[in-house]
Amino acid sequence: MKRIQNYLLAFIAITGVLSMSDASAVDRPIAIAVHGGSGTINKGDFSPERENEIRQTLERAVRSGHAVLAEGGSSLDAITRAVTILEDSPYFNAGKGAVFNSEGKNELDASIMDGATLDAGAVAAVHNVRNPVLLAKKVMTASPHVMLMGEGAEQFGREQGIAFEEDEYFFTDYRWQQLQKAKSSPDPGASFLSETPDRWFSTVGAVALDSHGNLAAATSTGGMTNKRWGRVGDSPLIGAGTYADNRSCAVSATGHGEYFIRATVARDICSRIQFKNQSLQDAANEVVMQQLVNMGGSGGIIAADRKGQLALTFNTPGMYRASIDADGNVYVAIYGDE
C-alpha cells in the first residue's frame, strides 16, 4: 500500500512539474514585426484606396505570423508566413511586386536566419521564384550552404519543389513605369541611389520571438530599379540585411543596401546588445540614427529581442511597418509621425 502511495506521490510531483513547465512556456512572451520598406513616403503620394490596401496587407501579414506564434509555432514558421504574404502582394518590392532590372527582368534576393542555431540560408539574383524566402529557407534546411545564387539557386529550387512563375506573374505596370522613368534619366545606365526612382526602399522583412524563446529574421527584395551587372544589396547578406541570435536579437533591414553592407547593420545591432548590454532601442538608435546617418545612408530596421521587446527604427520620412507586441497590441503605420 505504501509503495502505491509513493508511486502516486511521485506521479503527482512529476505531473506538477510538467504542468509548471507547460505554464512557463505559455507565459513566455511572443512578438512579431514586419516591414515593407522605408524611404521618402509622404502623405498624398498615393490614393487613399491604395494606402488602405497597403495597410491591410501589412496587418494581414503580421496577424498571420502572430497566429503561428499563438499556436505555439516556431519563429521561423511565423516569419516565413508573414513574408510570403508580402511577397505575394503587388505593393512591395519583393516577389510579385519586384522592380525591374536594366534588362527588364525581376531579379530577386532573400535571406532567413534561425537565432537558436545560427543556421541561415540566402539566395541572390534569382528569377521567376514566386517566394524567394521559401527558397532561402530550403537553402538553410536542405543544403550544406548558406547562400546560393543565379541559375544554381534556381536549379536547387526546382529540385526542392519550390514554386516558379512565368514572367507575366511578376509584371506590374507601376514597376514598369519606374523602369522607364529610370531609363529616361540624364544617366540612363546608372542605378538609382534608392531602390526605386521614387526614393523609397520597398524591401520586405519580418522578425519574431516565439514561446520557446527563439528568435528569427527574414528579408526579401527585388533590389534596385534599373540595376546592372548582377548587383546584390544587403537583403540576402547575413549580418548586413538579416541577422538573428538568441543571445541578443533578430533584425531585418530596409534601405540603401551599399551602406547597410558596409556598416553590417543587422549584426552590429545584435552585437551591441550581446557585448555592450545595450537595450534593443538604444542599439537600433545608435546604428540607424547615428552611424548610418553619419555615413550618408538611408533606411530602417525592425528588430525583436529575447524579452519580446520590439524596435521599428528608421531615419527616413516613413517606413511601411506593422507589429504585435508581447501584450498583444497591434500597430500598423506608414508615416514617421504615426
C-alpha positions in Angstrom: 0.0 0.0 0.0 2.8 2.4 0.9 4.6 1.6 -2.4 1.4 2.5 -4.2 1.2 5.8 -2.3 4.8 6.5 -3.1 4.1 5.9 -6.8 1.1 8.2 -6.6 3.1 11.0 -4.9 5.8 10.6 -7.5 3.2 10.8 -10.3 1.7 13.9 -8.8 5.1 15.5 -8.4 6.1 14.7 -12.0 2.8 15.9 -13.5 3.1 19.0 -11.3 6.5 19.8 -12.7 5.2 19.2 -16.2 2.3 21.5 -15.6 4.6 24.2 -14.3 6.9 23.7 -17.3 3.9 24.0 -19.7 2.7 27.0 -17.8 6.0 28.8 -18.1 6.1 28.1 -21.8 2.7 29.6 -22.2 3.7 32.6 -20.1 6.8 33.4 -22.3 6.3 36.4 -24.4 5.7 36.2 -28.2 6.1 39.2 -30.5 6.4 39.9 -34.2 7.1 42.8 -36.6 7.1 43.2 -40.3 8.2 45.9 -42.7 7.5 46.7 -46.3 10.2 49.2 -47.0 11.4 52.7 -45.9 12.1 56.0 -47.6 10.5 59.2 -48.7 6.9 58.2 -48.1 4.7 61.3 -47.9 1.0 61.6 -47.3 -0.7 62.1 -50.6 1.9 60.1 -52.6 -0.8 57.6 -53.5 -4.6 57.3 -53.4 -6.5 56.6 -50.1 -7.6 53.3 -51.7 -4.0 52.2 -52.3 -2.9 53.3 -48.9 -5.7 51.3 -47.3 -4.8 48.2 -49.3 -1.1 48.6 -48.2 -2.1 48.9 -44.6 -4.5 45.9 -44.8 -1.7 43.8 -46.3 0.8 44.7 -43.6 -1.8 43.9 -40.9 -2.7 40.6 -42.6 0.9 39.6 -42.7 1.7 40.4 -39.1 -1.5 38.8 -37.8 -0.9 35.7 -39.8 2.6 35.4 -38.4 1.4 36.1 -34.9 -1.3 33.3 -35.3 1.6 30.8 -35.8 3.3 32.1 -32.6 0.0 32.0 -30.6 -0.5 28.3 -31.5 3.0 27.5 -30.2 4.6 27.5 -33.6 8.2 28.5 -34.3 9.5 32.0 -35.0 10.9 30.6 -38.3 7.4 29.5 -39.4 5.9 32.7 -38.3 8.2 35.0 -40.2 8.0 32.7 -43.3 4.3 33.0 -43.3 4.4 36.8 -42.9 7.0 37.4 -45.6 5.3 35.2 -48.2 2.1 37.3 -47.8 4.2 40.4 -48.5 5.9 38.7 -51.4 2.6 37.7 -52.9 1.4 41.4 -52.8 2.0 43.7 -55.8 2.5 46.6 -53.4 6.0 45.8 -52.2 9.4 45.3 -53.9 9.7 41.6 -53.4 8.2 38.6 -55.2 5.2 39.6 -57.3 5.8 43.3 -56.9 9.5 43.3 -57.6 11.2 46.1 -59.5 12.8 45.5 -62.9 16.5 45.5 -63.6 18.1 47.2 -66.6 17.2 44.2 -68.8 13.5 44.3 -67.8 13.8 41.3 -65.6 12.8 40.8 -62.0 15.9 39.7 -60.1 15.2 38.5 -56.6 17.2 38.2 -53.3 16.2 36.8 -49.9 17.6 35.5 -46.6 16.5 33.9 -43.4 18.2 33.1 -40.1 17.4 31.0 -37.0 18.5 32.6 -33.8 18.5 29.3 -31.9 21.2 27.6 -34.0 22.6 30.5 -36.1 21.7 28.5 -39.2 21.0 30.7 -42.2 20.0 30.5 -45.8 20.1 33.0 -48.6 19.6 33.4 -52.4 20.7 36.1 -54.7 19.9 37.2 -58.3 17.2 34.5 -58.9 14.4 34.8 -61.5 10.8 33.6 -61.6 10.8 32.3 -58.0 7.4 33.0 -56.6 8.5 33.2 -52.9 12.3 33.8 -52.6 12.1 33.5 -48.8 10.9 29.9 -49.2 13.9 29.1 -51.4 16.2 30.8 -48.8 14.7 28.6 -46.1 15.4 25.5 -48.2 19.0 26.5 -48.6 19.2 26.7 -44.8 17.4 23.4 -44.1 18.2 21.2 -47.1 21.7 22.1 -48.2 25.1 22.4 -46.5 25.4 26.0 -47.8 24.4 29.5 -46.6 24.0 31.3 -49.9 23.2 30.2 -53.5 22.9 32.5 -56.5 21.6 32.7 -60.0 21.0 29.6 -62.1 22.4 27.3 -59.5 20.0 28.5 -56.9 17.1 28.2 -59.4 18.2 24.6 -60.2 18.3 23.8 -56.5 14.9 25.3 -56.0 13.3 23.2 -58.7 14.9 20.1 -57.2 13.3 21.1 -53.8 9.9 21.7 -55.3 9.9 25.4 -54.9 7.1 27.2 -56.9 8.2 29.1 -60.0 6.1 31.5 -62.1 6.2 32.9 -65.6 7.4 36.5 -66.2 3.8 37.7 -66.5 3.1 36.9 -62.9 5.7 39.5 -61.7 4.7 42.2 -64.2 3.1 45.3 -62.6 2.6 48.5 -64.7 3.7 50.6 -61.7 7.1 48.9 -61.6 7.4 49.0 -65.4 6.8 52.8 -65.4 9.5 53.2 -62.8 12.0 51.4 -65.1 11.0 53.7 -68.0 11.5 56.7 -65.7 14.9 55.5 -64.7 16.0 54.8 -68.3 14.9 58.3 -69.4 17.0 60.0 -66.7 20.1 62.0 -67.7 22.2 58.9 -66.9 20.0 56.0 -68.0 22.8 53.5 -67.4 23.1 54.2 -63.7 21.2 52.6 -60.9 19.3 54.9 -58.6 20.6 55.5 -55.2 17.3 54.4 -53.8 15.7 51.1 -54.7 13.2 52.9 -56.9 13.4 56.3 -58.6 10.7 57.5 -56.2 13.1 57.5 -53.3 11.7 54.7 -51.2 13.2 51.3 -50.3 10.4 48.7 -50.6 12.2 45.6 -49.3 10.1 43.4 -47.1 11.0 41.5 -43.9 9.9 40.0 -40.6 11.3 39.3 -37.1 9.8 37.2 -34.4 10.2 35.8 -30.9 8.3 32.5 -30.2 7.0 30.9 -27.0 10.1 28.7 -26.9 12.3 31.8 -26.6 13.7 31.5 -30.1 14.3 34.4 -32.4 14.3 34.5 -36.2 14.6 37.1 -39.0 14.0 37.1 -42.8 14.3 39.7 -45.6 13.2 39.6 -49.3 13.6 42.1 -52.1 13.7 42.8 -55.8 16.7 45.2 -55.3 17.1 48.5 -57.3 15.2 49.6 -60.3 17.4 49.5 -63.4 20.2 47.7 -61.6 23.0 46.3 -63.7 25.9 43.7 -63.6 24.1 41.4 -61.2 24.1 44.0 -58.4 23.3 42.5 -55.0 22.4 44.6 -52.0 22.2 43.8 -48.2 19.0 41.9 -48.1 20.5 38.4 -48.8 23.7 39.1 -46.8 23.7 37.6 -43.3 24.9 40.2 -40.9 24.0 43.2 -43.2 20.3 42.9 -44.0 19.4 40.0 -41.8 20.6 38.6 -38.5 19.2 36.6 -35.6 20.8 35.3 -32.4 19.0 34.1 -29.3 21.8 35.8 -27.2 20.7 39.2 -28.5 18.1 39.9 -31.1 16.7 39.4 -34.6 16.9 42.2 -37.2 15.6 42.7 -40.7 16.7 45.8 -42.6 15.5 48.0 -45.4 17.4 50.8 -47.1 20.3 51.8 -49.4 22.0 48.4 -49.4 25.5 49.5 -50.0 25.6 51.4 -46.7 24.0 48.6 -44.8 26.6 46.2 -46.1 29.5 48.5 -45.2 28.1 49.0 -41.7 27.0 45.3 -41.2 23.9 46.9 -39.7 22.0 43.8 -38.6 24.9 42.2 -36.8 26.1 45.5 -35.3 22.8 46.0 -33.6 22.9 42.4 -32.2 26.5 42.8 -31.1 25.7 46.0 -29.1 23.1 44.1 -27.1 25.3 41.0 -26.6 28.6 42.6 -25.8 27.7 46.1 -24.5 24.5 45.1 -22.8 22.6 47.9 -24.6 18.8 47.9 -24.8 17.3 47.0 -28.1 16.1 50.5 -28.8 19.4 52.1 -27.8 21.3 49.8 -30.1 19.0 50.4 -33.0 19.1 54.2 -32.5 22.9 54.3 -32.4 23.3 52.3 -35.6 20.3 53.6 -37.7 20.0 57.2 -36.4 23.7 57.9 -35.8 26.1 55.6 -37.6 24.1 55.3 -40.8 23.2 58.9 -40.9 26.9 59.9 -40.5 27.8 57.7 -43.4 25.0 59.2 -45.6 22.9 56.0 -45.5 19.1 56.0 -45.5 16.8 53.3 -44.3 15.5 51.5 -41.3 15.2 48.2 -39.4 12.7 46.1 -37.4 14.1 44.1 -34.5 12.9 41.9 -31.7 14.9 40.8 -28.6 14.7 37.8 -26.3 12.4 39.7 -23.9 9.9 40.3 -26.6 10.7 44.0 -27.0 10.4 45.4 -30.5 12.2 48.3 -32.3 10.9 49.8 -35.5 13.6 52.4 -36.2 14.2 54.4 -39.4 15.9 57.6 -40.5 13.6 58.3 -43.5 10.3 60.1 -43.6 8.4 56.8 -43.5 8.5 53.1 -43.3 5.8 50.6 -44.0 5.6 48.6 -40.8 3.3 46.6 -38.5 3.8 44.7 -35.2 2.1 42.8 -32.5 4.0 43.2 -29.2 4.2 40.9 -26.2 1.0 42.4 -24.8 -0.9 41.7 -28.0 -1.1 45.3 -29.1 -1.5 45.6 -32.9 0.3 48.5 -34.6 0.2 49.4 -38.3 1.8 52.5 -39.7 3.4 54.1 -42.8 4.5 57.7 -41.9 7.0 58.9 -39.5 4.5 60.7 -37.3 2.3 57.7 -36.6 
